[in-house]
Amino acid sequence: MVPTTAGTGSEATPISVITCEGGVKLAVNARPLTADWTVLDPALTLGLPRHVTAATGIDAIVHAVESYTSARLKNPLSDALAREALRLLTGNLLTACDEPANVDARSAMLLGAHLAGLAFSNAPVAGVHALAYPLGGIHHLPHGVSNALMLRHVMAHNLESARELYAELAEIVEPDCAGQGSQARAALLVDRLDQLVMQSGIATRLRDYDIRADDVPMLAREAMRQERLLVNNPCPISEQDAHRLYEAAW
């Protein structure tokens, strides 16, 4: 497999996502979907417009964060992959957006997305993806944009349950925060990733994409169908929680 975006990491995973009737996204997870060989060539990503670079990059960042904080199957290998992926991705996303011909930044993004794909193949993603799927399946938003819309709100929901893990990741994104307490570092991670979304140029409100406020109850119901993802979240997400999180994103 030869990826032409630095985002999904699908060249590293045994997972394929299919949009079914009614806009429901379902996954097939099977070993035969894993590539025998993968070529990571940053030259193939040089033509990506900024909005695609931003959205796919945020998708990969969410893979790294959710793998590292997954409530199921988290392990030392997935942790190492997720940490290095987050370092590469957060350190190079804005450069890749602002300097689209920067081969070094494109290369770092491509490798980061690949490592994040390996990470979540071992420790699966969770609540951000679960709430993003209805936005993509029903409203046809790009997957990375859907993740970006829900990232801050789901992380804030998880903040206490995942505090120590978020604090560890914060030191990768903002090394100078190492002397702060875990609560401050965890909150800093949420803020820095939210800033990264905004600086990349992604609009961050559901209303920016013509999603109506009265769509929220339907979105919350649909998110509950993503049980395979919700079980991985460090803090449970009920339908009432999902309703609140979509309202916050609106």
DRENGU-809296 format. One record per atom (N, C-alpha, C): x, y, z negated; atom name. Coordinates in nm, 2 decimals. Layout:
% residues N
        u        v        w   atomo
        X        Y        Z      CA
...
//
This chain:
% residues 250
        u        v        w   atomo
     0.08    -0.12     0.00       N
     0.00     0.00     0.00      CA
     0.09     0.12     0.00       C
     0.04     0.23     0.07       N
     0.12     0.35     0.09      CA
     0.02     0.47     0.05       C
     0.03     0.52    -0.07       N
    -0.06     0.63    -0.11      CA
    -0.02     0.76    -0.04       C
    -0.13     0.83    -0.01       N
    -0.11     0.97     0.05      CA
    -0.16     1.08    -0.04       C
    -0.20     1.04    -0.16       N
    -0.23     1.14    -0.26      CA
    -0.16     1.10    -0.39       C
    -0.13     1.19    -0.48       N
    -0.07     1.16    -0.61      CA
    -0.18     1.17    -0.71       C
    -0.26     1.06    -0.72       N
    -0.37     1.07    -0.81      CA
    -0.42     0.94    -0.87       C
    -0.48     0.86    -0.79       N
    -0.55     0.74    -0.84      CA
    -0.46     0.63    -0.89       C
    -0.34     0.63    -0.83       N
    -0.25     0.52    -0.87      CA
    -0.30     0.38    -0.82       C
    -0.40     0.38    -0.72       N
    -0.46     0.26    -0.68      CA
    -0.36     0.16    -0.62       C
    -0.25     0.21    -0.58       N
    -0.15     0.11    -0.52      CA
    -0.08     0.03    -0.63       C
    -0.11     0.07    -0.76       N
    -0.05     0.00    -0.87      CA
    -0.15    -0.08    -0.95       C
    -0.28    -0.08    -0.91       N
    -0.38    -0.14    -0.99      CA
    -0.45    -0.26    -0.92       C
    -0.52    -0.34    -1.00       N
    -0.61    -0.45    -0.94      CA
    -0.75    -0.40    -0.94       C
    -0.78    -0.27    -0.93       N
    -0.91    -0.22    -0.95      CA
    -0.96    -0.15    -0.82       C
    -1.08    -0.18    -0.78       N
    -1.15    -0.10    -0.68      CA
    -1.29    -0.06    -0.73       C
    -1.32     0.07    -0.70       N
    -1.45     0.12    -0.75      CA
    -1.54     0.14    -0.63       C
    -1.66     0.09    -0.64       N
    -1.76     0.09    -0.53      CA
    -1.88     0.17    -0.58       C
    -1.93     0.27    -0.50       N
    -2.05     0.34    -0.53      CA
    -2.17     0.26    -0.48       C
    -2.26     0.22    -0.57       N
    -2.37     0.13    -0.53      CA
    -2.50     0.22    -0.52       C
    -2.61     0.15    -0.50       N
    -2.74     0.21    -0.48      CA
    -2.77     0.30    -0.61       C
    -2.82     0.42    -0.58       N
    -2.86     0.51    -0.69      CA
    -2.74     0.59    -0.74       C
    -2.63     0.58    -0.67       N
    -2.51     0.66    -0.71      CA
    -2.43     0.60    -0.83       C
    -2.46     0.47    -0.86       N
    -2.39     0.41    -0.98      CA
    -2.25     0.36    -0.93       C
    -2.15     0.40    -1.00       N
    -2.01     0.35    -0.96      CA
    -1.98     0.22    -1.05       C
    -1.95     0.12    -0.98       N
    -1.91    -0.01    -1.04      CA
    -1.77    -0.05    -1.00       C
    -1.71    -0.12    -1.08       N
    -1.57    -0.16    -1.05      CA
    -1.55    -0.31    -1.03       C
    -1.46    -0.34    -0.94       N
    -1.41    -0.48    -0.92      CA
    -1.27    -0.48    -0.97       C
    -1.24    -0.57    -1.06       N
    -1.11    -0.59    -1.12      CA
    -1.06    -0.73    -1.09       C
    -0.97    -0.74    -1.00       N
    -0.92    -0.87    -0.95      CA
    -0.78    -0.87    -0.91       C
    -0.70    -0.97    -0.94       N
    -0.56    -0.98    -0.91      CA
    -0.53    -0.96    -0.76       C
    -0.62    -1.02    -0.67       N
    -0.59    -1.01    -0.53      CA
    -0.59    -0.87    -0.48       C
    -0.64    -0.77    -0.55       N
    -0.64    -0.63    -0.51      CA
    -0.51    -0.56    -0.54       C
    -0.42    -0.63    -0.61       N
    -0.29    -0.57    -0.65      CA
    -0.20    -0.58    -0.52       C
    -0.13    -0.47    -0.49       N
    -0.04    -0.47    -0.37      CA
     0.08    -0.56    -0.40       C
     0.12    -0.63    -0.29       N
     0.25    -0.70    -0.29      CA
     0.37    -0.60    -0.29       C
     0.35    -0.50    -0.21       N
     0.46    -0.40    -0.19      CA
     0.39    -0.26    -0.19       C
     0.46    -0.17    -0.25       N
     0.41    -0.03    -0.24      CA
     0.53     0.06    -0.20       C
     0.50     0.16    -0.12       N
     0.59     0.26    -0.07      CA
     0.55     0.39    -0.12       C
     0.63     0.46    -0.20       N
     0.60     0.60    -0.25      CA
     0.68     0.70    -0.17       C
     0.62     0.76    -0.08       N
     0.69     0.86     0.01      CA
     0.63     1.00    -0.01       C
     0.70     1.09    -0.08       N
     0.64     1.22    -0.10      CA
     0.61     1.30     0.03       C
     0.68     1.27     0.13       N
     0.66     1.34     0.26      CA
     0.51     1.32     0.30       C
     0.45     1.21     0.27       N
     0.31     1.19     0.31      CA
     0.21     1.27     0.23       C
     0.26     1.34     0.12       N
     0.17     1.42     0.04      CA
     0.19     1.57     0.07       C
     0.28     1.61     0.16       N
     0.32     1.75     0.18      CA
     0.20     1.82     0.24       C
     0.12     1.76     0.32       N
     0.01     1.83     0.38      CA
    -0.12     1.85     0.30       C
    -0.12     1.80     0.17       N
    -0.24     1.81     0.09      CA
    -0.27     1.95     0.06       C
    -0.39     2.00     0.08       N
    -0.43     2.13     0.04      CA
    -0.43     2.14    -0.12       C
    -0.42     2.27    -0.16       N
    -0.41     2.29    -0.31      CA
    -0.52     2.22    -0.39       C
    -0.65     2.23    -0.34       N
    -0.76     2.17    -0.42      CA
    -0.75     2.02    -0.44       C
    -0.69     1.96    -0.33       N
    -0.68     1.81    -0.34      CA
    -0.56     1.78    -0.43       C
    -0.45     1.85    -0.42       N
    -0.33     1.83    -0.50      CA
    -0.37     1.85    -0.65       C
    -0.45     1.95    -0.68       N
    -0.49     1.98    -0.82      CA
    -0.58     1.87    -0.87       C
    -0.69     1.83    -0.79       N
    -0.78     1.73    -0.84      CA
    -0.72     1.60    -0.86       C
    -0.64     1.55    -0.77       N
    -0.58     1.42    -0.78      CA
    -0.48     1.42    -0.89       C
    -0.41     1.53    -0.91       N
    -0.31     1.54    -1.02      CA
    -0.38     1.53    -1.16       C
    -0.49     1.60    -1.17       N
    -0.56     1.59    -1.30      CA
    -0.61     1.45    -1.32       C
    -0.66     1.39    -1.22       N
    -0.70     1.25    -1.23      CA
    -0.59     1.16    -1.29       C
    -0.47     1.18    -1.24       N
    -0.36     1.10    -1.29      CA
    -0.32     1.13    -1.43       C
    -0.33     1.26    -1.47       N
    -0.31     1.30    -1.61      CA
    -0.41     1.24    -1.70       C
    -0.54     1.23    -1.66       N
    -0.64     1.17    -1.74      CA
    -0.61     1.02    -1.76       C
    -0.56     0.95    -1.65       N
    -0.52     0.81    -1.66      CA
    -0.42     0.79    -1.77       C
    -0.32     0.88    -1.77       N
    -0.21     0.87    -1.87      CA
    -0.26     0.89    -2.01       C
    -0.34     1.00    -2.03       N
    -0.40     1.03    -2.17      CA
    -0.49     0.92    -2.22       C
    -0.58     0.87    -2.13       N
    -0.68     0.77    -2.17      CA
    -0.62     0.64    -2.19       C
    -0.52     0.60    -2.12       N
    -0.44     0.48    -2.14      CA
    -0.38     0.48    -2.28       C
    -0.31     0.59    -2.31       N
    -0.24     0.60    -2.43      CA
    -0.33     0.60    -2.55       C
    -0.45     0.64    -2.54       N
    -0.54     0.65    -2.65      CA
    -0.65     0.54    -2.64       C
    -0.64     0.45    -2.55       N
    -0.74     0.34    -2.53      CA
    -0.76     0.26    -2.66       C
    -0.89     0.24    -2.69       N
    -0.92     0.16    -2.81      CA
    -0.90     0.01    -2.79       C
    -0.88    -0.03    -2.66       N
    -0.86    -0.18    -2.63      CA
    -0.74    -0.19    -2.55       C
    -0.66    -0.29    -2.58       N
    -0.54    -0.34    -2.50      CA
    -0.43    -0.24    -2.49       C
    -0.43    -0.14    -2.57       N
    -0.31    -0.05    -2.58      CA
    -0.19    -0.13    -2.63       C
    -0.08    -0.10    -2.57       N
     0.04    -0.18    -2.60      CA
     0.17    -0.10    -2.58       C
     0.28    -0.15    -2.62       N
     0.41    -0.07    -2.60      CA
     0.44    -0.04    -2.46       C
     0.41    -0.14    -2.37       N
     0.44    -0.12    -2.23      CA
     0.35    -0.01    -2.17       C
     0.22    -0.02    -2.19       N
     0.13     0.09    -2.14      CA
     0.16     0.22    -2.20       C
     0.20     0.23    -2.33       N
     0.24     0.35    -2.39      CA
     0.36     0.42    -2.32       C
     0.46     0.34    -2.30       N
     0.59     0.39    -2.23      CA
     0.55     0.45    -2.09       C
     0.47     0.37    -2.02       N
     0.43     0.41    -1.89      CA
     0.35     0.54    -1.89       C
     0.26     0.55    -1.99       N
     0.17     0.67    -2.00      CA
     0.25     0.79    -2.04       C
     0.34     0.78    -2.13       N
     0.42     0.89    -2.17      CA
     0.51     0.95    -2.06       C
     0.57     0.86    -1.99       N
     0.66     0.91    -1.88      CA
     0.57     0.97    -1.77       C
     0.46     0.91    -1.74       N
     0.37     0.96    -1.64      CA
     0.32     1.10    -1.68       C
     0.28     1.12    -1.81       N
     0.24     1.25    -1.85      CA
     0.35     1.36    -1.84       C
     0.47     1.32    -1.87       N
     0.58     1.41    -1.86      CA
     0.60     1.46    -1.72       C
     0.60     1.36    -1.62       N
     0.62     1.40    -1.48      CA
     0.50     1.48    -1.43       C
     0.38     1.44    -1.46       N
     0.27     1.51    -1.41      CA
     0.24     1.65    -1.46       C
     0.25     1.66    -1.59       N
     0.23     1.80    -1.65      CA
     0.34     1.89    -1.61       C
     0.46     1.84    -1.59       N
     0.58     1.92    -1.56      CA
     0.59     1.96    -1.42       C
     0.50     1.90    -1.33       N
     0.52     1.93    -1.19      CA
     0.39     1.97    -1.12       C
     0.27     1.95    -1.18       N
     0.15     1.98    -1.11      CA
     0.14     2.12    -1.06       C
     0.17     2.22    -1.14       N
     0.15     2.36    -1.09      CA
     0.25     2.39    -0.98       C
     0.37     2.34    -1.00       N
     0.47     2.36    -0.89      CA
     0.43     2.30    -0.76       C
     0.37     2.18    -0.76       N
     0.32     2.12    -0.64      CA
     0.20     2.20    -0.58       C
     0.12     2.26    -0.67       N
     0.01     2.34    -0.62      CA
     0.06     2.47    -0.56       C
     0.16     2.54    -0.63       N
     0.21     2.67    -0.59      CA
     0.31     2.66    -0.48       C
     0.39     2.55    -0.47       N
     0.49     2.53    -0.37      CA
     0.47     2.40    -0.30       C
     0.37     2.40    -0.21       N
     0.32     2.27    -0.15      CA
     0.43     2.19    -0.08       C
     0.54     2.26    -0.03       N
     0.64     2.19     0.04      CA
     0.76     2.15    -0.05       C
     0.74     2.16    -0.18       N
     0.85     2.13    -0.28      CA
     0.85     1.98    -0.29       C
     0.95     1.92    -0.22       N
     0.96     1.77    -0.22      CA
     0.99     1.71    -0.36       C
     1.07     1.78    -0.44       N
     1.10     1.72    -0.57      CA
     0.97     1.72    -0.66       C
     0.89     1.82    -0.65       N
     0.77     1.82    -0.73      CA
     0.67     1.72    -0.68       C
     0.66     1.71    -0.54       N
     0.57     1.61    -0.49      CA
     0.61     1.47    -0.52       C
     0.75     1.45    -0.52       N
     0.80     1.32    -0.56      CA
     0.77     1.28    -0.70       C
     0.79     1.38    -0.79       N
     0.76     1.36    -0.93      CA
     0.61     1.33    -0.95       C
     0.52     1.40    -0.88       N
     0.38     1.37    -0.89      CA
     0.34     1.23    -0.85       C
     0.40     1.19    -0.74       N
     0.37     1.06    -0.68      CA
     0.41     0.95    -0.77       C
     0.53     0.96    -0.83       N
     0.58     0.86    -0.92      CA
     0.50     0.87    -1.05       C
     0.46     0.99    -1.10       N
     0.38     1.00    -1.22      CA
     0.25     0.93    -1.20       C
     0.18     0.95    -1.09       N
     0.05     0.89    -1.06      CA
     0.07     0.74    -1.05       C
     0.18     0.69    -1.00       N
     0.20     0.55    -0.99      CA
     0.22     0.49    -1.13       C
     0.30     0.55    -1.21       N
     0.32     0.50    -1.35      CA
     0.19     0.51    -1.43       C
     0.11     0.61    -1.41       N
    -0.02     0.62    -1.48      CA
    -0.11     0.51    -1.43       C
    -0.11     0.47    -1.31       N
    -0.18     0.36    -1.26      CA
    -0.14     0.23    -1.32       C
    -0.01     0.21    -1.34       N
     0.04     0.09    -1.41      CA
    -0.01     0.09    -1.55       C
    -0.01     0.21    -1.61       N
    -0.05     0.22    -1.76      CA
    -0.19     0.18    -1.77       C
    -0.28     0.24    -1.69       N
    -0.42     0.21    -1.72      CA
    -0.46     0.07    -1.66       C
    -0.38     0.01    -1.58       N
    -0.40    -0.13    -1.55      CA
    -0.38    -0.22    -1.67       C
    -0.30    -0.17    -1.76       N
    -0.27    -0.25    -1.89      CA
    -0.36    -0.21    -2.00       C
    -0.39    -0.08    -2.01       N
    -0.47    -0.03    -2.12      CA
    -0.58     0.06    -2.06       C
    -0.70     0.02    -2.05       N
    -0.80     0.09    -1.96      CA
    -0.85     0.23    -2.00       C
    -0.90     0.30    -1.90       N
    -0.94     0.44    -1.93      CA
    -1.08     0.43    -2.00       C
    -1.13     0.55    -2.04       N
    -1.24     0.56    -2.14      CA
    -1.34     0.67    -2.11       C
    -1.37     0.75    -2.21       N
    -1.48     0.84    -2.21      CA
    -1.48     0.94    -2.10       C
    -1.37     1.00    -2.07       N
    -1.37     1.10    -1.97      CA
    -1.41     1.04    -1.83       C
    -1.36     0.93    -1.80       N
    -1.40     0.86    -1.68      CA
    -1.55     0.82    -1.68       C
    -1.60     0.77    -1.80       N
    -1.74     0.73    -1.81      CA
    -1.83     0.84    -1.78       C
    -1.80     0.96    -1.83       N
    -1.89     1.08    -1.81      CA
    -1.86     1.14    -1.67       C
    -1.75     1.12    -1.61       N
    -1.72     1.17    -1.48      CA
    -1.79     1.09    -1.37       C
    -1.81     0.96    -1.39       N
    -1.86     0.88    -1.29      CA
    -2.00     0.92    -1.24       C
    -2.10     0.96    -1.32       N
    -2.22     1.01    -1.27      CA
    -2.21     1.14    -1.19       C
    -2.11     1.22    -1.22       N
    -2.09     1.34    -1.14      CA
    -2.05     1.31    -1.00       C
    -1.96     1.21    -0.99       N
    -1.92     1.17    -0.86      CA
    -2.02     1.08    -0.78       C
    -2.08     0.99    -0.85       N
    -2.18     0.90    -0.79      CA
    -2.31     0.97    -0.74       C
    -2.36     1.06    -0.83       N
    -2.49     1.12    -0.80      CA
    -2.47     1.26    -0.73       C
    -2.37     1.34    -0.77       N
    -2.35     1.47    -0.72      CA
    -2.24     1.48    -0.62       C
    -2.17     1.37    -0.60       N
    -2.07     1.35    -0.50      CA
    -1.95     1.45    -0.52       C
    -1.92     1.48    -0.64       N
    -1.80     1.56    -0.67      CA
    -1.67     1.47    -0.65       C
    -1.56     1.53    -0.61       N
    -1.44     1.45    -0.61      CA
    -1.40     1.40    -0.74       C
    -1.35     1.28    -0.75       N
    -1.33     1.21    -0.88      CA
    -1.24     1.29    -0.97       C
    -1.13     1.35    -0.92       N
    -1.05     1.43    -1.00      CA
    -1.11     1.55    -1.06       C
    -1.20     1.62    -0.98       N
    -1.28     1.73    -1.03      CA
    -1.37     1.69    -1.14       C
    -1.44     1.57    -1.12       N
    -1.53     1.52    -1.22      CA
    -1.46     1.50    -1.35       C
    -1.34     1.44    -1.35       N
    -1.26     1.42    -1.47      CA
    -1.22     1.56    -1.53       C
    -1.18     1.65    -1.45       N
    -1.14     1.78    -1.50      CA
    -1.26     1.85    -1.57       C
    -1.38     1.84    -1.52       N
    -1.49     1.90    -1.58      CA
    -1.52     1.85    -1.72       C
    -1.49     1.72    -1.74       N
    -1.53     1.66    -1.87      CA
    -1.41     1.64    -1.97       C
    -1.29     1.67    -1.92       N
    -1.17     1.64    -2.00      CA
    -1.16     1.71    -2.13       C
    -1.18     1.84    -2.13       N
    -1.17     1.92    -2.26      CA
    -1.28     1.87    -2.36       C
    -1.40     1.85    -2.31       N
    -1.51     1.82    -2.40      CA
    -1.50     1.68    -2.46       C
    -1.46     1.59    -2.38       N
    -1.44     1.45    -2.44      CA
    -1.32     1.45    -2.53       C
    -1.21     1.51    -2.49       N
    -1.10     1.52    -2.59      CA
    -1.13     1.58    -2.72       C
    -1.21     1.69    -2.71       N
    -1.26     1.76    -2.84      CA
    -1.34     1.66    -2.92       C
    -1.43     1.58    -2.85       N
    -1.51     1.48    -2.92      CA
    -1.42     1.38    -2.99       C
    -1.31     1.34    -2.93       N
    -1.22     1.24    -2.98      CA
    -1.12     1.29    -3.08       C
    -1.12     1.42    -3.10       N
    -1.00     1.49    -3.16      CA
    -0.96     1.43    -3.30       C
    -1.05     1.40    -3.38       N
    -1.02     1.34    -3.51      CA
    -0.98     1.19    -3.50       C
    -1.05     1.12    -3.42       N
    -1.02     0.97    -3.41      CA
    -0.89     0.95    -3.34       C
    -0.85     1.04    -3.25       N
    -0.73     1.02    -3.17      CA
    -0.62     1.12    -3.21       C
    -0.64     1.18    -3.33       N
    -0.55     1.29    -3.37      CA
    -0.40     1.26    -3.36       C
    -0.36     1.14    -3.42       N
    -0.22     1.11    -3.43      CA
    -0.16     1.08    -3.28       C
    -0.24     1.02    -3.20       N
    -0.20     0.99    -3.07      CA
    -0.19     1.11    -2.98       C
    -0.29     1.20    -2.99       N
    -0.29     1.33    -2.92      CA
    -0.17     1.41    -2.97       C
    -0.14     1.41    -3.10       N
    -0.02     1.48    -3.15      CA
     0.11     1.43    -3.09       C
     0.12     1.30    -3.07       N
     0.24     1.25    -3.00      CA
     0.25     1.29    -2.86       C
     0.14     1.29    -2.79       N
     0.14     1.34    -2.65      CA
     0.17     1.49    -2.64       C
     0.12     1.56    -2.74       N
     0.15     1.71    -2.73      CA
     0.29     1.74    -2.72       C
     0.38     1.66    -2.79       N
     0.52     1.69    -2.79      CA
     0.58     1.67    -2.65       C
     0.52     1.59    -2.56       N
     0.56     1.58    -2.43      CA
     0.53     1.70    -2.34       C
     0.41     1.75    -2.36       N
     0.36     1.86    -2.29      CA
     0.42     1.99    -2.34       C
     0.44     2.00    -2.47       N
     0.49     2.13    -2.53      CA
     0.59     2.09    -2.64       C
     0.72     2.06    -2.60       N
     0.82     2.01    -2.69      CA
     0.84     2.10    -2.82       C
     0.82     2.23    -2.80       N
     0.84     2.32    -2.92      CA
     0.74     2.30    -3.03       C
     0.64     2.22    -3.01       N
     0.54     2.20    -3.12      CA
     0.57     2.09    -3.22       C
     0.69     2.03    -3.20       N
     0.72     1.92    -3.28      CA
     0.71     1.94    -3.43       C
     0.74     2.06    -3.48       N
     0.74     2.08    -3.62      CA
     0.60     2.11    -3.68       C
     0.50     2.12    -3.60       N
     0.36     2.14    -3.65      CA
     0.30     2.02    -3.70       C
     0.19     2.03    -3.77       N
     0.11     1.92    -3.82      CA
     0.04     1.85    -3.71       C
    -0.01     1.73    -3.74       N
    -0.07     1.65    -3.63      CA
    -0.20     1.72    -3.58       C
    -0.28     1.78    -3.67       N
    -0.40     1.84    -3.63      CA
    -0.37     1.96    -3.53       C
    -0.27     2.04    -3.56       N
    -0.24     2.15    -3.48      CA
    -0.18     2.10    -3.34       C
    -0.10     2.00    -3.35       N
    -0.05     1.94    -3.22      CA
    -0.16     1.88    -3.13       C
    -0.25     1.81    -3.20       N
    -0.36     1.75    -3.12      CA
    -0.44     1.86    -3.05       C
    -0.48     1.96    -3.13       N
    -0.56     2.07    -3.07      CA
    -0.48     2.14    -2.96       C
    -0.35     2.15    -2.98       N
    -0.26     2.21    -2.87      CA
    -0.27     2.13    -2.75       C
    -0.27     2.00    -2.75       N
    -0.27     1.92    -2.63      CA
    -0.40     1.95    -2.56       C
    -0.51     1.95    -2.63       N
    -0.64     1.98    -2.56      CA
    -0.64     2.12    -2.49       C
    -0.58     2.22    -2.56       N
    -0.57     2.35    -2.50      CA
    -0.48     2.35    -2.38       C
    -0.37     2.29    -2.39       N
    -0.27     2.29    -2.28      CA
    -0.32     2.22    -2.16       C
    -0.39     2.11    -2.17       N
    -0.44     2.04    -2.06      CA
    -0.56     2.12    -2.00       C
    -0.64     2.18    -2.08       N
    -0.74     2.27    -2.03      CA
    -0.69     2.39    -1.95       C
    -0.58     2.45    -2.00       N
    -0.51     2.55    -1.93      CA
    -0.46     2.51    -1.79       C
    -0.40     2.38    -1.79       N
    -0.35     2.33    -1.67      CA
    -0.46     2.31    -1.57       C
    -0.58     2.27    -1.61       N
    -0.69     2.25    -1.52      CA
    -0.72     2.39    -1.45       C
    -0.73     2.49    -1.54       N
    -0.77     2.62    -1.49      CA
    -0.66     2.69    -1.40       C
    -0.54     2.67    -1.44       N
    -0.43     2.73    -1.36      CA
    -0.41     2.66    -1.23       C
    -0.46     2.53    -1.22       N
    -0.45     2.46    -1.09      CA
    -0.55     2.51    -0.99       C
    -0.66     2.58    -1.04       N
    -0.76     2.64    -0.96      CA
    -0.89     2.57    -0.95       C
    -0.90     2.46    -1.04       N
    -1.03     2.39    -1.04      CA
    -1.13     2.46    -1.13       C
    -1.25     2.49    -1.07       N
    -1.36     2.55    -1.15      CA
    -1.40     2.45    -1.26       C
    -1.43     2.50    -1.38       N
    -1.45     2.41    -1.49      CA
    -1.59     2.40    -1.55       C
    -1.69     2.45    -1.48       N
    -1.82     2.45    -1.53      CA
    -1.91     2.37    -1.43       C
    -2.00     2.29    -1.48       N
    -2.09     2.21    -1.40      CA
    -2.17     2.30    -1.31       C
    -2.21     2.42    -1.36       N
    -2.29     2.51    -1.28      CA
    -2.21     2.56    -1.16       C
    -2.08     2.56    -1.16       N
    -2.00     2.60    -1.05      CA
    -2.02     2.51    -0.93       C
    -2.07     2.39    -0.95       N
    -2.09     2.29    -0.85      CA
    -2.24     2.27    -0.82       C
    -2.32     2.37    -0.86       N
    -2.47     2.36    -0.83      CA
    -2.54     2.25    -0.91       C
    -2.48     2.21    -1.02       N
    -2.55     2.11    -1.10      CA
    -2.64     2.18    -1.20       C
    -2.76     2.15    -1.21       N
    -2.86     2.22    -1.29      CA
    -2.86     2.17    -1.43       C
    -2.89     2.26    -1.52       N
    -2.90     2.23    -1.66      CA
    -3.00     2.12    -1.69       C
    -3.11     2.11    -1.61       N
    -3.20     2.01    -1.64      CA
    -3.16     1.87    -1.58       C
    -3.04     1.86    -1.52       N
    -2.98     1.74    -1.48      CA
    -2.92     1.67    -1.60       C
    -2.89     1.74    -1.71       N
    -2.81     1.68    -1.82      CA
    -2.87     1.56    -1.88       C
    -3.00     1.55    -1.91       N
    -3.05     1.42    -1.96      CA
    -3.03     1.30    -1.87       C
    -3.05     1.32    -1.74       N
    -3.02     1.21    -1.64      CA
    -2.88     1.17    -1.64       C
    -2.79     1.27    -1.64       N
    -2.65     1.24    -1.64      CA
    -2.61     1.16    -1.77       C
    -2.66     1.20    -1.88       N
    -2.63     1.13    -2.01      CA
    -2.68     0.98    -2.00       C
    -2.80     0.96    -1.95       N
    -2.85     0.82    -1.93      CA
    -2.76     0.74    -1.84       C
    -2.72     0.80    -1.73       N
    -2.64     0.73    -1.64      CA
    -2.50     0.70    -1.69       C
    -2.44     0.79    -1.77       N
    -2.31     0.76    -1.83      CA
    -2.32     0.64    -1.92       C
    -2.43     0.62    -1.99       N
    -2.44     0.50    -2.08      CA
    -2.43     0.37    -2.00       C
    -2.44     0.37    -1.87       N
    -2.43     0.25    -1.79      CA
    -2.28     0.21    -1.77       C
    -2.19     0.30    -1.81       N
    -2.05     0.28    -1.79      CA
    -1.99     0.21    -1.92       C
    -2.06     0.11    -1.97       N
    -2.02     0.04    -2.09      CA
    -1.87    -0.01    -2.09       C
    -1.83    -0.06    -1.97       N
    -1.69    -0.11    -1.96      CA
    -1.59     0.00    -1.99       C
    -1.62     0.12    -1.97       N
    -1.53     0.23    -2.00      CA
    -1.55     0.29    -2.14       C
    -1.68     0.30    -2.18       N
    -1.71     0.36    -2.31      CA
    -1.65     0.28    -2.43       C
    -1.64     0.14    -2.41       N
    -1.59     0.06    -2.52      CA
    -1.44     0.09    -2.54       C
    -1.37     0.16    -2.45       N
    -1.23     0.19    -2.47      CA
    -1.21     0.32    -2.53       C
    -1.31     0.40    -2.55       N
    -1.30     0.53    -2.61      CA
    -1.26     0.53    -2.76       C
    -1.17     0.61    -2.80       N
    -1.13     0.60    -2.94      CA
    -1.24     0.65    -3.04       C
    -1.34     0.72    -2.99       N
    -1.45     0.76    -3.07      CA
    -1.58     0.72    -3.00       C
    -1.67     0.65    -3.06       N
    -1.79     0.61    -2.99      CA
    -1.86     0.73    -2.92       C
    -1.93     0.71    -2.81       N
    -2.00     0.81    -2.74      CA
    -2.14     0.76    -2.72       C
    -2.24     0.81    -2.79       N
    -2.38     0.77    -2.77      CA
    -2.44     0.85    -2.66       C
    -2.57     0.82    -2.62       N
    -2.64     0.90    -2.52      CA
    -2.65     1.04    -2.57       C
    -2.68     1.06    -2.70       N
    -2.70     1.19    -2.76      CA
    -2.56     1.27    -2.75       C
    -2.45     1.20    -2.77       N
    -2.32     1.26    -2.76      CA
    -2.30     1.31    -2.62       C
    -2.33     1.22    -2.52       N
    -2.31     1.25    -2.38      CA
    -2.39     1.37    -2.34       C
    -2.51     1.38    -2.39       N
    -2.60     1.49    -2.36      CA
    -2.53     1.62    -2.41       C
    -2.48     1.62    -2.53       N
    -2.41     1.73    -2.59      CA
    -2.29     1.77    -2.51       C
    -2.21     1.67    -2.46       N
    -2.09     1.70    -2.39      CA
    -2.12     1.76    -2.25       C
    -2.22     1.71    -2.18       N
    -2.26     1.76    -2.06      CA
    -2.31     1.91    -2.07       C
    -2.38     1.93    -2.18       N
    -2.43     2.07    -2.21      CA
    -2.31     2.16    -2.23       C
    -2.21     2.11    -2.30       N
    -2.09     2.19    -2.33      CA
    -2.02     2.22    -2.20       C
    -2.02     2.13    -2.10       N
    -1.95     2.15    -1.97      CA
    -2.03     2.23    -1.88       C
    -2.16     2.25    -1.90       N
    -2.25     2.32    -1.81      CA
    -2.22     2.47    -1.81       C
//
